[in-house]
């Protein structure tokens, strides 16, 4: 997929490395992208080229594998939206940012402060009874809910938890899901309990 560096001792040594792309003077957008820093570790982001085009990658690779999409000419990154809420770690204001998988809330003092606010569910972890179920993302970008006490507690579920007791078996929370046939549903997480409630039914013709 282009020029690259390789060890002269090939095939005994198969080590390769990408060449950093030089950005021309006529590409001020590219210049601004090269000055970006990684929101995960604070190291500079570098412009690279892969099989699907150009992208920004952390210079701390392989310790940090963070990547970003590049900005097309004429486009700008979404502006950070300041919030009337202080960072619990350093006291600076929190801001809403646009990330790889959508919006998130983080400290405005980044990269000095790397605090990221987790989306809480209000449901106490049913396993350890100490942490709270918070929204996280897998490496593939899929949402799940895990205990805030991780890694001490590794409990997780893929469906959204709802802070409501099951009226049938008394479970401390319910699960929320949406189906094309029934609509928005709340059901019991206990496989031996058949409680299910349609919260928002599917509207005919929609």
ZICORTA-V150923 format. One record per residue. N is the residue number from 0. PSI is psi in whole degrees, 0 to 359 (* if undefined). OMEGA is omega in whole degrees, -180 to 180 (none if undefined). NEAR is the number of other C-alpha atoms within 12 Angstrom. Layout:
n->N psi->PSI omega->OMEGA near->NEAR
n->N psi->PSI omega->OMEGA near->NEAR
//
This chain:
n->0 psi->33 omega->-180 near->12
n->1 psi->185 omega->-179 near->15
n->2 psi->146 omega->179 near->14
n->3 psi->166 omega->178 near->16
n->4 psi->141 omega->179 near->14
n->5 psi->154 omega->-180 near->16
n->6 psi->137 omega->-180 near->13
n->7 psi->349 omega->-179 near->11
n->8 psi->16 omega->177 near->10
n->9 psi->141 omega->9 near->11
n->10 psi->0 omega->179 near->10
n->11 psi->323 omega->177 near->9
n->12 psi->123 omega->-176 near->10
n->13 psi->21 omega->-179 near->12
n->14 psi->133 omega->177 near->14
n->15 psi->163 omega->179 near->15
n->16 psi->141 omega->179 near->16
n->17 psi->149 omega->174 near->20
n->18 psi->134 omega->176 near->17
n->19 psi->134 omega->-178 near->22
n->20 psi->134 omega->175 near->20
n->21 psi->131 omega->-179 near->15
n->22 psi->130 omega->-176 near->19
n->23 psi->163 omega->179 near->12
n->24 psi->330 omega->-179 near->10
n->25 psi->1 omega->-177 near->10
n->26 psi->69 omega->-179 near->16
n->27 psi->331 omega->179 near->16
n->28 psi->319 omega->178 near->22
n->29 psi->323 omega->179 near->30
n->30 psi->319 omega->-179 near->22
n->31 psi->327 omega->180 near->23
n->32 psi->324 omega->-178 near->31
n->33 psi->338 omega->-179 near->30
n->34 psi->356 omega->-180 near->21
n->35 psi->152 omega->177 near->30
n->36 psi->154 omega->-180 near->26
n->37 psi->129 omega->-179 near->29
n->38 psi->353 omega->180 near->32
n->39 psi->320 omega->-177 near->29
n->40 psi->349 omega->177 near->25
n->41 psi->0 omega->179 near->21
n->42 psi->160 omega->-178 near->24
n->43 psi->147 omega->174 near->25
n->44 psi->142 omega->180 near->33
n->45 psi->150 omega->-179 near->34
n->46 psi->125 omega->-179 near->33
n->47 psi->168 omega->180 near->32
n->48 psi->127 omega->179 near->25
n->49 psi->191 omega->-177 near->20
n->50 psi->340 omega->-180 near->9
n->51 psi->15 omega->178 near->10
n->52 psi->192 omega->-178 near->16
n->53 psi->149 omega->177 near->24
n->54 psi->163 omega->177 near->25
n->55 psi->136 omega->-180 near->33
n->56 psi->150 omega->-180 near->35
n->57 psi->136 omega->179 near->30
n->58 psi->351 omega->179 near->27
n->59 psi->8 omega->178 near->20
n->60 psi->139 omega->11 near->20
n->61 psi->358 omega->179 near->11
n->62 psi->322 omega->177 near->12
n->63 psi->124 omega->-176 near->18
n->64 psi->23 omega->-179 near->19
n->65 psi->137 omega->177 near->27
n->66 psi->161 omega->178 near->32
n->67 psi->156 omega->172 near->29
n->68 psi->150 omega->176 near->27
n->69 psi->166 omega->-180 near->29
n->70 psi->130 omega->178 near->24
n->71 psi->157 omega->-180 near->16
n->72 psi->132 omega->179 near->15
n->73 psi->349 omega->180 near->11
n->74 psi->160 omega->177 near->12
n->75 psi->155 omega->178 near->15
n->76 psi->146 omega->179 near->20
n->77 psi->137 omega->-180 near->14
n->78 psi->149 omega->177 near->13
n->79 psi->135 omega->-179 near->20
n->80 psi->112 omega->-179 near->19
n->81 psi->143 omega->180 near->20
n->82 psi->152 omega->179 near->18
n->83 psi->61 omega->-178 near->15
n->84 psi->136 omega->-177 near->20
n->85 psi->149 omega->176 near->21
n->86 psi->129 omega->-179 near->24
n->87 psi->349 omega->-178 near->18
n->88 psi->317 omega->-176 near->20
n->89 psi->350 omega->178 near->20
n->90 psi->354 omega->177 near->16
n->91 psi->168 omega->180 near->22
n->92 psi->146 omega->175 near->26
n->93 psi->150 omega->178 near->29
n->94 psi->152 omega->176 near->26
n->95 psi->127 omega->-177 near->23
n->96 psi->165 omega->176 near->25
n->97 psi->117 omega->-179 near->20
n->98 psi->191 omega->-177 near->23
n->99 psi->326 omega->-177 near->21
n->100 psi->19 omega->178 near->18
n->101 psi->195 omega->-177 near->14
n->102 psi->149 omega->175 near->19
n->103 psi->163 omega->-178 near->25
n->104 psi->129 omega->-178 near->28
n->105 psi->172 omega->-179 near->37
n->106 psi->141 omega->178 near->33
n->107 psi->350 omega->-178 near->31
n->108 psi->19 omega->178 near->23
n->109 psi->141 omega->10 near->27
n->110 psi->2 omega->178 near->20
n->111 psi->321 omega->177 near->19
n->112 psi->124 omega->-175 near->22
n->113 psi->25 omega->-179 near->23
n->114 psi->133 omega->174 near->27
n->115 psi->125 omega->-179 near->30
n->116 psi->128 omega->180 near->26
n->117 psi->144 omega->178 near->22
n->118 psi->111 omega->-177 near->25
n->119 psi->158 omega->-179 near->23
n->120 psi->346 omega->-176 near->28
n->121 psi->8 omega->-179 near->23
n->122 psi->126 omega->177 near->30
n->123 psi->139 omega->-179 near->30
n->124 psi->123 omega->-178 near->31
n->125 psi->350 omega->-178 near->26
n->126 psi->307 omega->-178 near->22
n->127 psi->342 omega->179 near->20
n->128 psi->17 omega->180 near->16
n->129 psi->314 omega->180 near->17
n->130 psi->180 omega->178 near->26
n->131 psi->147 omega->179 near->31
n->132 psi->121 omega->-178 near->37
n->133 psi->154 omega->-178 near->31
n->134 psi->133 omega->178 near->29
n->135 psi->177 omega->177 near->29
n->136 psi->140 omega->177 near->21
n->137 psi->176 omega->180 near->15
n->138 psi->335 omega->179 near->13
n->139 psi->4 omega->177 near->10
n->140 psi->5 omega->-179 near->13
n->141 psi->136 omega->-179 near->16
n->142 psi->143 omega->172 near->20
n->143 psi->169 omega->-179 near->25
n->144 psi->124 omega->-179 near->35
n->145 psi->167 omega->-178 near->36
n->146 psi->138 omega->179 near->33
n->147 psi->348 omega->179 near->31
n->148 psi->9 omega->178 near->21
n->149 psi->138 omega->13 near->20
n->150 psi->2 omega->178 near->12
n->151 psi->322 omega->177 near->13
n->152 psi->125 omega->-175 near->19
n->153 psi->21 omega->180 near->19
n->154 psi->137 omega->176 near->25
n->155 psi->154 omega->175 near->30
n->156 psi->154 omega->-178 near->28
n->157 psi->336 omega->179 near->21
n->158 psi->155 omega->-178 near->27
n->159 psi->126 omega->178 near->32
n->160 psi->147 omega->179 near->38
n->161 psi->131 omega->-179 near->30
n->162 psi->78 omega->178 near->24
n->163 psi->140 omega->180 near->23
n->164 psi->145 omega->176 near->22
n->165 psi->122 omega->-179 near->24
n->166 psi->350 omega->-178 near->18
n->167 psi->309 omega->-177 near->20
n->168 psi->352 omega->178 near->20
n->169 psi->13 omega->177 near->15
n->170 psi->144 omega->-174 near->27
n->171 psi->353 omega->179 near->25
n->172 psi->165 omega->177 near->32
n->173 psi->168 omega->177 near->36
n->174 psi->141 omega->-179 near->34
n->175 psi->133 omega->176 near->28
n->176 psi->162 omega->-180 near->26
n->177 psi->131 omega->177 near->20
n->178 psi->153 omega->179 near->15
n->179 psi->332 omega->-176 near->15
n->180 psi->318 omega->-174 near->15
n->181 psi->332 omega->-178 near->18
n->182 psi->213 omega->-179 near->20
n->183 psi->127 omega->-174 near->21
n->184 psi->141 omega->169 near->26
n->185 psi->128 omega->-179 near->31
n->186 psi->163 omega->-179 near->34
n->187 psi->139 omega->180 near->31
n->188 psi->345 omega->179 near->30
n->189 psi->121 omega->-178 near->20
n->190 psi->339 omega->180 near->13
n->191 psi->356 omega->178 near->11
n->192 psi->130 omega->-177 near->16
n->193 psi->20 omega->-179 near->17
n->194 psi->133 omega->177 near->23
n->195 psi->136 omega->-180 near->24
n->196 psi->130 omega->176 near->22
n->197 psi->113 omega->-177 near->19
n->198 psi->314 omega->177 near->17
n->199 psi->99 omega->-178 near->17
n->200 psi->159 omega->179 near->18
n->201 psi->130 omega->180 near->16
n->202 psi->129 omega->-179 near->11
n->203 psi->132 omega->179 near->9
n->204 psi->357 omega->-179 near->5
n->205 psi->* omega->none near->8
//
